């Protein structure tokens, strides 16, 4: 989430195993973390696939930091402009999707 002012923050329990990862060889249910939080007016709620932040040979934390820095710098952009800016983070070696909702 990117607040209209200040540094962006990750929603509570936002880091879990990827949605396509399965436990064991079967297709059994994989519990996902859940959380409730409030968002201030003007916040941008950003959903993205790992292709946006992941690069081969680089720790994912570097990609997440790039995302946070870009969100902080463009925190007042409208949703469409912010999504267009964020997609530039992708190095296009993987599928990438970005959804931005301005609250």
N, C-alpha and C positions, 0 to 999 in steps of 0.2 A: 504494500500500500504506500502510495506517495501522498503525504499531506501537502496542502497548498503552501504550507510554510514549515520549514525544518527538514530534517533527514527522513528519508523513507524508512519503513520498518516492515518486517515480515509479520504476517498474521500469526497468532499463537498456533503452535503445532503444525506449521506450514511445511516443515521438512519431514518427509516420510519416504518410504520406498516408492519408486516410480510406479505409475498405474499399470504399466505393462509387466511388471515383475510378479511372478507367482511363487508361492512357497511350495517346494517339492515339485514333483512331476505332474501332479493333477491340477485341476482347475478349481480347487477348493476356495472358499471365501477367505479373503485376506483383510483383517480388520484395519481400518484407517483411522488416524487420529482425528478427533473432532474438537472444535473450539467455538466459542462465541465471543464476539468483540463488537465494539461500536466504532463507527467511522465518523469523523468530523465532516461537516459540510465542506464541499470543495475537494475532498480527497479523491484520489484516483486509485481504483482497485484494479490491479494488473494481474492477469493470469497469463502464463507462458509455458511453452514446452521447453525441455532442457536444451534443445537445439539452439535456443537464444543465448544461453550462458556457457555452454560446454564447448571446450576446444580440446582437440587431441594434444596430449602431452602437457596439459596445464591443469592445475588443481582447480576444481569447480569454484572454490572460494574466490578466485581471481575474477571469474566471470560474474559471480554474484556481486562483487564489489564494483565492477564496471556498470552493472545494472543499477545499483544503488546510486552511484555517482551521476549517471545520466538522468535518473529520476529526480535527484535533488536539483540538478541544473535546469531541468525542464518541468518543474513541479507545477507551473501555472499554465502550461500548454493545454489546449482543449484535447479531448480524447483522441480524435482522429490524428491530429498533429503529433501527439505523444506516441501513439502506436507506430506511426511512420518513422519517428526518430528511433524508437526502441528496436525496430526490426533491423536497423543498421548494425546492431551488435552482433548479429549472426554472421558466422564466417561461411555460411551456406554449404557446409559439409554434412548437414543433417536437416531433417524436417524441422521447421520452425513455425510456431503459431503464437500470436500475441493478441490478447483481448484486453481492452482498456475501457473501464466504466468510470465516468466522472460522477461522483456522488454529490 
